[in-house]
C-alpha cells in the first residue's frame, strides 16, 4: 500500500477535521479504528474475524477434524523435512476455523496434550522413597556421584515430565515463519474464552504460553525502530488502527505526530515484519505539558534544539495476544536512552497519562454512599452495627457547601454527593461548559483523584492500571492536571483530569524497587497539597 492509497483509505473511514470541535476534544474515530482493526483481524485471523466456518455443519466438523489432525502431527512428528508443511497446514487451518471450533480445539490442546500426571506422581513417589545421604558438604569425589546419582536421574526425569506435551507445538511454531503471529492469535483466543469462562486447564495453558512469550520476546530479540512518514504505508496503517489512547483523526494528524518536534518508536520482531508489537509517541517540549490539547494541536511545534522535555503521551500495543507481557517497560527505557543519545539537551522525561479507572471508582464510591444514606436516617441516632458505620462523606464541608449552593435547575441532589453523582453520570457533559459548575467540581475531583492515585491499592499496588504500569517501571507521580483531556473518553474515564509521571534517571531503579517491595509511591509536593495530611497513609 502506497501513501496515496493510505490517504484514500483514511479519508474514506475518518470524519472531517473540524477544528472547532478539535480545539476542545479530539474526535474519537472509534468506528474508523474499529473497521481498520477488523480488516487486520480478517487478514491475520484474529478473534472476531467473521467466523469463516463453512455454512454446512458437516463441512465445519470435517474442517475441525482436519485441523486437529494437523495439530497432532505438528506435535508428534519427528520428520523435520515435512514439518514446515504440517505447521503451515495447522496455522492456515486454525485461522479458518469458526470461533466455536477454535474453542473446541484449544480445549483439546489444553486437556489432551497436557503433562502426564500419573508419571509425575510415580516419579515423586520414587523420589520421596530415596534415602537421603549424609550432608553433601561432607561427601566428595566418586562417592558423591554414587550417592546422588539416583537423585539426579529422578530430578532430570521429573523436570521432563513436568513439561506439558503442547510445549512442543509452541516451540515449533516459534521457530516457524509466521508462527509467532499464529501463537499470538491463539493466545488472544484463549484470553477471550477465559474472559467468559474460568477453565482451569485453559488457564494453565495460557500461563505456560505467556511464560514462553516472556522468554522469546526479551529485549535482545526486539528491534527499536523510529517510525517516520517515510515508512511503508502498511506500517503507518497499523499506527492509525492501534492507537489506543488518542485516536488519530486524519492524515494531517498522523503526519504531525511523525514530524518535527515529535517522535514515534516501536518494537519490531523479525517474526512479525512490518508491524510493531508496541509503539510509543513522544512530544519534544520546553516544559511538561499540562493538557493533551497542547500536545496534539499546538502548531507549529517549537524548534527541537529548544526542547528540554521528552513527553510520552501515548503507548499502544498492536497484539492483544501479548496482553500481560510488559514490553512497555523495556520500550520506555530504550527510548529514553535513544533520545538522550541523540539530544543531550533533553533533561526531563515525563508522561501525560490518562487515569482510566478514576471516575468508575468515584461513581462506585458515591453510589454506595447513596445506598447507605437511603438505608439509614443519618439525622437520627443510629443503632450499634447499623450501615451508617460504613458511611463516609467524601466531601469537605466547603465542597459540600459549594455544590449545594449551585442552582437546582442545573445541579439537583439531596446532598453534595448526590449533586456530584448526577453531574458526572450525565452523558452530555454540560458541566464542562459552565464556569460555575467547573469551579464547584474542581476541588473535590482533584482531591479525590489524588487520593485515588496515591492511596487506593489492590494487593498493595496502585489500583489504577496506568499508574501501576509507570510506578513499577520506576516513575514518580509529579502532577495532576485539571481539564487536561476534554474528549468524551477523557471526561468519562477521569473527569478530564490527566497525570504527569516523571522518570528521574538517577532514581528509576530505586523507585521501581521500593514500589515492588512495599508499594511505596514517590510523589511531588505539588500532588500532596491535594491530599489531607490526616488522610495520608
Secondary structure as the mmCIF struct_conf table of DSSP 4:
data_model
#
loop_
_struct_conf.conf_type_id
_struct_conf.id
_struct_conf.beg_label_comp_id
_struct_conf.beg_label_asym_id
_struct_conf.beg_label_seq_id
_struct_conf.end_label_comp_id
_struct_conf.end_label_asym_id
_struct_conf.end_label_seq_id
HELX_RH_AL_P HELX_RH_AL_P1 UNK A 3 UNK A 13
BEND BEND1 UNK A 14 UNK A 14
HELX_RH_AL_P HELX_RH_AL_P2 UNK A 19 UNK A 22
TURN_TY1_P TURN_TY1_P1 UNK A 23 UNK A 24
BEND BEND2 UNK A 25 UNK A 25
HELX_RH_AL_P HELX_RH_AL_P3 UNK A 30 UNK A 44
TURN_TY1_P TURN_TY1_P2 UNK A 45 UNK A 45
TURN_TY1_P TURN_TY1_P3 UNK A 47 UNK A 48
BEND BEND3 UNK A 49 UNK A 49
BEND BEND4 UNK A 55 UNK A 56
HELX_RH_AL_P HELX_RH_AL_P4 UNK A 57 UNK A 76
TURN_TY1_P TURN_TY1_P4 UNK A 80 UNK A 82
HELX_RH_AL_P HELX_RH_AL_P5 UNK A 83 UNK A 95
TURN_TY1_P TURN_TY1_P5 UNK A 96 UNK A 96
BEND BEND5 UNK A 97 UNK A 97
HELX_RH_AL_P HELX_RH_AL_P6 UNK A 99 UNK A 112
BEND BEND6 UNK A 113 UNK A 114
HELX_RH_AL_P HELX_RH_AL_P7 UNK A 117 UNK A 129
BEND BEND7 UNK A 130 UNK A 130
HELX_LH_PP_P HELX_LH_PP_P1 UNK A 131 UNK A 132
BEND BEND8 UNK A 134 UNK A 134
HELX_RH_3T_P HELX_RH_3T_P1 UNK A 136 UNK A 138
HELX_RH_AL_P HELX_RH_AL_P8 UNK A 141 UNK A 161
TURN_TY1_P TURN_TY1_P6 UNK A 162 UNK A 162
BEND BEND9 UNK A 163 UNK A 163
TURN_TY1_P TURN_TY1_P7 UNK A 165 UNK A 165
HELX_RH_AL_P HELX_RH_AL_P9 UNK A 166 UNK A 174
TURN_TY1_P TURN_TY1_P8 UNK A 175 UNK A 175
BEND BEND10 UNK A 176 UNK A 176
TURN_TY1_P TURN_TY1_P9 UNK A 177 UNK A 178
HELX_RH_AL_P HELX_RH_AL_P10 UNK A 179 UNK A 196
HELX_RH_AL_P HELX_RH_AL_P11 UNK A 200 UNK A 216
TURN_TY1_P TURN_TY1_P10 UNK A 217 UNK A 217
HELX_RH_3T_P HELX_RH_3T_P2 UNK A 219 UNK A 221
STRN STRN1 UNK A 223 UNK A 226
TURN_TY1_P TURN_TY1_P11 UNK A 229 UNK A 230
BEND BEND11 UNK A 231 UNK A 231
HELX_RH_AL_P HELX_RH_AL_P12 UNK A 233 UNK A 242
BEND BEND12 UNK A 245 UNK A 246
BEND BEND13 UNK A 250 UNK A 250
HELX_RH_AL_P HELX_RH_AL_P13 UNK A 251 UNK A 257
TURN_TY1_P TURN_TY1_P12 UNK A 258 UNK A 258
BEND BEND14 UNK A 259 UNK A 259
TURN_TY1_P TURN_TY1_P13 UNK A 260 UNK A 261
STRN STRN2 UNK A 262 UNK A 268
STRN STRN3 UNK A 269 UNK A 269
TURN_TY1_P TURN_TY1_P14 UNK A 270 UNK A 271
STRN STRN4 UNK A 272 UNK A 272
TURN_TY1_P TURN_TY1_P15 UNK A 273 UNK A 274
BEND BEND15 UNK A 275 UNK A 275
BEND BEND16 UNK A 277 UNK A 277
STRN STRN5 UNK A 278 UNK A 285
BEND BEND17 UNK A 286 UNK A 287
BEND BEND18 UNK A 290 UNK A 290
HELX_RH_AL_P HELX_RH_AL_P14 UNK A 292 UNK A 297
BEND BEND19 UNK A 299 UNK A 300
HELX_LH_PP_P HELX_LH_PP_P2 UNK A 301 UNK A 303
HELX_RH_3T_P HELX_RH_3T_P3 UNK A 304 UNK A 306
STRN STRN6 UNK A 309 UNK A 317
BEND BEND20 UNK A 318 UNK A 318
HELX_RH_3T_P HELX_RH_3T_P4 UNK A 320 UNK A 322
TURN_TY1_P TURN_TY1_P16 UNK A 323 UNK A 324
HELX_RH_AL_P HELX_RH_AL_P15 UNK A 327 UNK A 342
TURN_TY1_P TURN_TY1_P17 UNK A 344 UNK A 345
STRN STRN7 UNK A 348 UNK A 351
STRN STRN8 UNK A 353 UNK A 353
TURN_TY1_P TURN_TY1_P18 UNK A 356 UNK A 357
HELX_RH_AL_P HELX_RH_AL_P16 UNK A 358 UNK A 375
BEND BEND21 UNK A 376 UNK A 376
TURN_TY1_P TURN_TY1_P19 UNK A 378 UNK A 379
BEND BEND22 UNK A 380 UNK A 380
HELX_LH_PP_P HELX_LH_PP_P3 UNK A 381 UNK A 383
TURN_TY1_P TURN_TY1_P20 UNK A 384 UNK A 385
HELX_RH_3T_P HELX_RH_3T_P5 UNK A 387 UNK A 390
BEND BEND23 UNK A 395 UNK A 395
HELX_RH_AL_P HELX_RH_AL_P17 UNK A 397 UNK A 404
TURN_TY1_P TURN_TY1_P21 UNK A 405 UNK A 405
BEND BEND24 UNK A 406 UNK A 406
TURN_TY1_P TURN_TY1_P22 UNK A 408 UNK A 410
BEND BEND25 UNK A 411 UNK A 411
BEND BEND26 UNK A 414 UNK A 415
HELX_RH_AL_P HELX_RH_AL_P18 UNK A 416 UNK A 424
TURN_TY1_P TURN_TY1_P23 UNK A 425 UNK A 425
TURN_TY1_P TURN_TY1_P24 UNK A 427 UNK A 428
HELX_RH_3T_P HELX_RH_3T_P6 UNK A 430 UNK A 433
HELX_RH_AL_P HELX_RH_AL_P19 UNK A 435 UNK A 455
STRN STRN9 UNK A 457 UNK A 458
TURN_TY1_P TURN_TY1_P25 UNK A 459 UNK A 460
STRN STRN10 UNK A 461 UNK A 462
BEND BEND27 UNK A 463 UNK A 464
HELX_RH_AL_P HELX_RH_AL_P20 UNK A 465 UNK A 472
TURN_TY1_P TURN_TY1_P26 UNK A 473 UNK A 474
STRN STRN11 UNK A 476 UNK A 481
TURN_TY1_P TURN_TY1_P27 UNK A 482 UNK A 483
BEND BEND28 UNK A 487 UNK A 487
HELX_RH_AL_P HELX_RH_AL_P21 UNK A 488 UNK A 494
TURN_TY1_P TURN_TY1_P28 UNK A 495 UNK A 496
STRN STRN12 UNK A 498 UNK A 502
TURN_TY1_P TURN_TY1_P29 UNK A 505 UNK A 507
HELX_RH_AL_P HELX_RH_AL_P22 UNK A 508 UNK A 518
STRN STRN13 UNK A 523 UNK A 523
HELX_RH_AL_P HELX_RH_AL_P23 UNK A 525 UNK A 528
TURN_TY1_P TURN_TY1_P30 UNK A 529 UNK A 530
BEND BEND29 UNK A 531 UNK A 531
HELX_RH_3T_P HELX_RH_3T_P7 UNK A 533 UNK A 535
#
